[in-house]
Amino acid sequence: MALSDIISRITYPSTNGSQDTFNFPFEVLSTADIRVELDGVNIPQTGTVPGNLNPWSPNSESNPTAVVFDSAPAAGQNLIIYRETDRTAIYKTFTNEPLAADDLNKSFKKLLFIEQEAYDYVEEVNDQISTGPSTNVPEPTESQADDHFLVTENEQWVIKNSAEVKDVLGFGINDTLTVTNIEAVGYVSSMELSGTSGTFDTIKLGTVSGNLYLVDEGQDYTVIQNNSSEPLILDGASIVLKVNGVEKFRIGDPVGGKDSILHNYGDALPAAITNSNNVGIALSGTGKVIAANAPKAWGVVSGTTGSIGLTPETYGVSAVTKNSTGNYTIDFDTNVLSPSLTYMVIPSTYADAATAASAAVGIDSRTTDSFTLQVYAAFGTSPTARDADIQFFIF
């Protein structure tokens, strides 16, 4: 753009560090209408703002043609001098009295200056667009008028919607978002944060809404760590833990909020647990405890000389029946022990030292859902059945 095209401003693209006086080619009605910018920062005249690092003043109050800095601006700065005519009032309200030529001239000149300055703003914007990546600037369609933006792409001006502009700015779904710190006192929805991956030094959120997906690409493992003294709570109808995309464990809720099931290796979740009060967390989808290195059931048969029964500490068995002297059948609790599996039963007497020394117990028989124990007197040349309280562990 030629200098003659700009009526109310002049640009010095790069100051040299020694020059302190800069001419301007336009007329002003008042030195108060002169504006100066260095690298886009408005610079006030001398003494108007404390701490002004580049104060200046006009070279004349009556006929200014230049601005003079108290000290030369630093080298390499972009300097713009322009006029901004006061628009708050006209010079004179005219009546039927004789008109002064100076008043008329100033009034018309003020209108002309304001029009020139508006023209120069438009020309400056057009110049910035036309000298950019492309002189072929697209125009938005009617449907794009209110929510699309003009951006550069491959050295061309293009129209982008808001989601595409977010992607250009590094907030889109195809970009990595790196944030030093996020603190939210109220509510933050994860749907407001888009990005396939993110790096956060600190996240403090009261509530996260939406799907929370943590990925640690290129690392040996990903850690979710709770440094608070409060518990880490995962709240959901079902919590699924996967390895390489394959489900390995699930904490489910198959019985309407009463019990939790830790179910493994893709087994189907049970429709219900009959004895739900005795099952807090059970392994595998069958609802049974299946583990090679832990007791699966235990109990004490008491009252063998009177009212026989299982003590309250019993687990994994459901009932005991006295068949004859010293002969007792114990039924499995099939909600815990599976009839299709084989278990090891280890019995022993359960009484004082004298009783334990005078009795011995062994397995008489077993079925898929029960086993029978026989107690004998420990002395004598032939086995003699006798009643005695006994205990057992099942592995």
For each residue, the residues with C-beta under 8 A, 3 or more apart:
1: 5 6 123 127
2: 5
3: 6 10 25
4:
5: 1 2 123
6: 1 3 9 10 120 123 124
7: 26 116 117 119 120
8: 26 82 83 113 116 117 120
9: 6 24 26 80 81 82 83 120 124
10: 3 6 23 24 25 26 80 81 82
11: 78 79 80
12: 15 22 78 79 80 81
13: 78
14: 75 76 77 78
15: 12 19 38 72 73 74 75 76 77 79
16: 19 72 75
17: 72 73 74 75 76
18: 72
19: 15 16 22 72
20: 68 69 70 71 72 73
21: 59 66 67 68 69
22: 12 19 66 67 69 79 81
23: 10 65 66
24: 9 10 34 65 66 67 81 83
25: 3 10
26: 7 8 9 10 83 116
27: 109 113
28: 31 33 34 64 83 85 113
29: 33 85 86 106 109 110 113
30: 33 86
31: 28 34 45 58 61 64
32: 86
33: 28 29 30 83 84 85 86 113
34: 24 28 31 45 58 64 67 81 83
35: 42 81 82 83 84
36: 42 43 56 67 79 80 81
37: 40 41 42 43 78 79 80 82
38: 15 41 43 54 73 77 78 79
39: 77 78
40: 37 78
41: 37 38
42: 35 36 37
43: 36 37 38 52 54 55 56
44: 48 49 52 55
45: 31 34 48 55 56 57 58
46: 52 55 56 57 70
47: 55
48: 44 45 52
49: 44 52
50:
51:
52: 43 44 46 48 49 55
53:
54: 38 43 69 70 71 73
55: 43 44 45 46 47 52 69 70
56: 36 43 45 46 67 68 69 70
57: 45 46 67 68 70
58: 31 34 45 61 64 66 67 68
59: 21 64 65 66 67 68
60: 63 64 65
61: 31 58 64
62:
63: 60
64: 28 31 34 58 59 60 61 67
65: 23 24 59 60
66: 21 22 23 24 58 59
67: 21 22 24 34 36 56 57 58 59 64 81
68: 20 21 56 57 58 59
69: 20 21 22 54 55 56 72 73
70: 20 46 54 55 56 57
71: 20 54
72: 15 16 17 18 19 20 69
73: 15 17 20 38 54 69 77 79
74: 15 17 77
75: 14 15 16 17
76: 14 15 17
77: 14 15 38 39 73 74
78: 11 12 13 14 37 38 39 40
79: 11 12 15 22 36 37 38 73
80: 9 10 11 12 36 37
81: 9 10 12 22 24 34 35 36 67
82: 8 9 10 35 37 117 120
83: 8 9 24 26 28 33 34 35 113 117
84: 33 35 117
85: 28 29 33 110 113 114 117
86: 29 30 32 33 89
87: 114
88:
89: 86
90: 93 107 110
91: 103 106 107 110
92: 100 103 106 107
93: 90
94: 99 103
95:
96:
97:
98:
99: 94 103 104
100: 92 103 104
101: 104 105
102: 105 106
103: 91 92 94 99 100 106 107
104: 99 100 101 107 108
105: 101 102 108 109
106: 29 91 92 102 103 109 110
107: 90 91 92 103 104 110 111
108: 104 105 111 112
109: 27 29 105 106 112 113
110: 29 85 90 91 106 107 113 114
111: 107 108 114 115
112: 108 109 115 116
113: 8 27 28 29 33 83 85 109 110 116 117
114: 85 87 110 111 117 118
115: 111 112 118 119
116: 7 8 26 112 113 119 120
117: 7 8 82 83 84 85 113 114 120 121
118: 114 115 121 122
119: 7 115 116 122 123
120: 6 7 8 9 82 116 117 123 124
121: 117 118 124 125
122: 118 119 125 126
123: 1 5 6 119 120 126 127
124: 6 9 120 121 127 128
125: 121 122 128 129
126: 122 123 129 130
127: 1 123 124 130 131
128: 124 125 131 132
129: 125 126 132 137 157
130: 126 127 135 137
131: 127 128
132: 128 129 152 157
133: 152 155 156 157
134: 137 155 156 157
135: 130
136: 156 157
137: 129 130 134 150 157
138: 150 157 158 159
139:
140: 144 145 148 159
141: 144 145
142: 145
143:
144: 140 141 147 148 159 161
145: 140 141 142 148
146:
147: 144 161 162
148: 140 144 145 159 160 161 162
149: 159 160 161 162 165
150: 137 138 157 158 159 160
151: 157 158 160 165 168
152: 132 133 155 156 157 158
153: 156 158 160 168
154:
155: 133 134 152
156: 133 134 136 152 153
157: 129 132 133 134 136 137 138 150 151 152
158: 138 150 151 152 153
159: 138 140 144 148 149 150
160: 148 149 150 151 153 164 165 168
161: 144 147 148 149 164 165
162: 147 148 149 165 166
163: 166 167 172
164: 160 161 167 168 172
165: 149 151 160 161 162 168 169
166: 162 163 169 171 172 194
167: 163 164 170 171 172 173 174 175
168: 151 153 160 164 165 172
169: 165 166 172
170: 167 175 176 177
171: 166 167 175 177 194 195
172: 163 164 166 167 168 169 175 194 195
173: 167 194 195 196
174: 167 196
175: 167 170 171 172 195 196
176: 170 195 196 197 198 199
177: 170 171 193 195 197 198 199
178: 198 199
179: 182 198 199 200 201
180: 201 202
181: 200 201 202
182: 179 188 200 202 203 204 205
183: 202 204
184: 187 188 204 205 206
185: 206
186: 206
187: 184 206 207 209
188: 182 184 192 193 205 206 207 208 209
189: 192 208 209 210
190: 193 208 209 210 211 212
191: 194 209 210
192: 188 189
193: 177 188 190 198
194: 166 171 172 173 191
195: 171 172 173 175 176 177 198
196: 173 174 175 176 215
197: 176 177 215 217
198: 176 177 178 179 193 195
199: 176 177 178 179
200: 179 181 182 203
201: 179 180 181
202: 180 181 182 183
203: 182 200
204: 182 183 184
205: 182 184 188 208
206: 184 185 186 187 188
207: 187 188
208: 188 189 190 205 212
209: 187 188 189 190 191
210: 189 190 191
211: 190
212: 190 208
213:
214: 222 224
215: 196 197 222
216: 219 221 222 223
217: 197
218:
219: 216 222
220:
221: 216
222: 214 215 216 219
223: 216
224: 214 232
225:
226: 230 231 232
227:
228: 232
229:
230: 226
231: 226
232: 224 226 228
233:
234: 239 251
235:
236: 239
237: 252 253
238: 250 251 252 253
239: 234 236 250 251 252
240: 247 249 250
241: 247 248 249 250
242: 245 246 247 248
243: 246 248
244:
245: 242
246: 242 243 266
247: 240 241 242 250 265 266
248: 241 242 243 264 265
249: 240 241 262 263 264
250: 238 239 240 241 247 261 262 263 264 269
251: 234 238 239 260 261 262 263
252: 237 238 239 260 261 263 269
253: 237 238 256 257 259 260 261
254: 259 261 269 270 271 272 273
255: 258 259 272 273 276
256: 253
257: 253
258: 255 276
259: 253 254 255 273 276 279 280
260: 251 252 253 280 281
261: 250 251 252 253 254 269 270 273 281 282 285 287
262: 249 250 251 281 282 283
263: 249 250 251 252 267 269 283 284 285
264: 248 249 250 267 283 284 285
265: 247 248 284
266: 246 247 285
267: 263 264 284 285 286
268: 285
269: 250 252 254 261 263 285
270: 254 261 273 285 286 287
271: 254
272: 254 255 276
273: 254 255 259 261 270 276 279 282 287 335
274: 335
275: 278 279 333 335 336
276: 255 258 259 272 273 279
277:
278: 275 315 333 335 336
279: 259 273 275 276 282 287 335 336
280: 259 260
281: 260 261 262
282: 261 262 273 279 287 288 289 336
283: 262 263 264 288 289 290 291
284: 263 264 265 267 287 288 290
285: 261 263 264 266 267 268 269 270
286: 267 270 290 338
287: 261 270 273 279 282 284 335
288: 282 283 284 335 336 337 338
289: 282 283 294 296 316 336 337
290: 283 284 286 296 338 341
291: 283 294 296
292:
293:
294: 289 291 395
295: 298 393 394 395
296: 289 290 291 316 336 337 343 394 395
297: 315 316 317 332 333 336 337 343 393 394
298: 295 313 314 315 316 391 392 393 394
299: 310 311 313 314 315 316 317 330 391 392
300: 310 311 313 314 350 389 390 391
301: 304 308 309 310 320 328 330 350 373 389 390 391 392
302: 308 309 310 311 350 389
303: 306 307 308 309 389
304: 301 308 322 326 328 375 387 388 389 390
305: 387
306: 303
307: 303
308: 301 302 303 304 320 322 328
309: 301 302 303 320
310: 299 300 301 302 314 317 319 320 330
311: 299 300 302 314
312:
313: 298 299 300
314: 298 299 300 310 311 317
315: 278 297 298 299 333 336
316: 289 296 297 298 299 332 333 336 337 394
317: 297 299 310 314 320 330 331 332 333 337 394
318: 331 332 333 334
319: 310 330 331
320: 301 308 309 310 317 328 329 330 331
321: 328 329 331
322: 304 308 327 328
323: 327 328 329 372
324: 327 385
325: 385 386 387
326: 304 374 375 376 385 386 387 388
327: 322 323 324 364 372 373 374 375 385
328: 301 304 308 320 321 322 323 372 373 375 390
329: 320 321 323 370 371 372
330: 299 301 310 317 319 320 370 371 372 373 392
331: 317 318 319 320 321 369 370
332: 297 316 317 318 336 337 339 369 370
333: 275 278 297 315 316 317 318 336 337
334: 318 337 338 339 369
335: 273 274 275 278 279 287 288
336: 275 278 279 282 288 289 296 297 315 316 332 333
337: 288 289 296 297 316 317 332 333 334 341 343 394
338: 286 288 290 334 341
339: 332 334 368 369
340: 368
341: 290 337 338
342:
343: 296 297 337 394 395
344: 394 395
345: 363 366 371 392 393 394
346: 392 393 394 395
347: 361 362 363 373 390 391 392
348: 356 361 390 391 392
349: 355 356 359 360 361 375 388 389 390 391
350: 300 301 302 356 388 389 390 391
351: 354 355 356 359 388 389
352: 355 356
353: 356 357
354: 351 357 358
355: 349 351 352 358 359 388 389
356: 348 349 350 351 352 353 359
357: 353 354 378
358: 354 355 377 378 379
359: 349 351 355 356 375 376 377 378 386 388
360: 349 375 376 377 378
361: 347 348 349 373 374 375 376 388 390
362: 347 373 374 376
363: 345 347 366 371 372 373 374
364: 327 372 373 374
365: 371 372
366: 345 363 370 371 372
367: 370 371
368: 339 340
369: 331 332 334 339
370: 329 330 331 332 366 367
371: 329 330 345 363 365 366 367
372: 323 327 328 329 330 363 364 365 366
373: 301 327 328 330 347 361 362 363 364 390 392
374: 326 327 361 362 363 364 385
375: 304 326 327 328 349 359 360 361 385 386 387 388 390
376: 326 359 360 361 362 383 384 385 386
377: 358 359 360 380 383 384 385 386
378: 357 358 359 360
379: 358
380: 377 383 384
381:
382:
383: 376 377 380
384: 376 377 380
385: 324 325 326 327 374 375 376 377
386: 325 326 359 375 376 377
387: 304 305 325 326 375
388: 304 326 349 350 351 355 359 361 375
389: 300 301 302 303 304 349 350 351 355
390: 300 301 304 328 347 348 349 350 361 373 375
391: 298 299 300 301 347 348 349 350
392: 298 299 301 330 345 346 347 348 373
393: 295 297 298 345 346
394: 295 296 297 298 316 317 337 343 344 345 346
395: 294 295 296 343 344 346
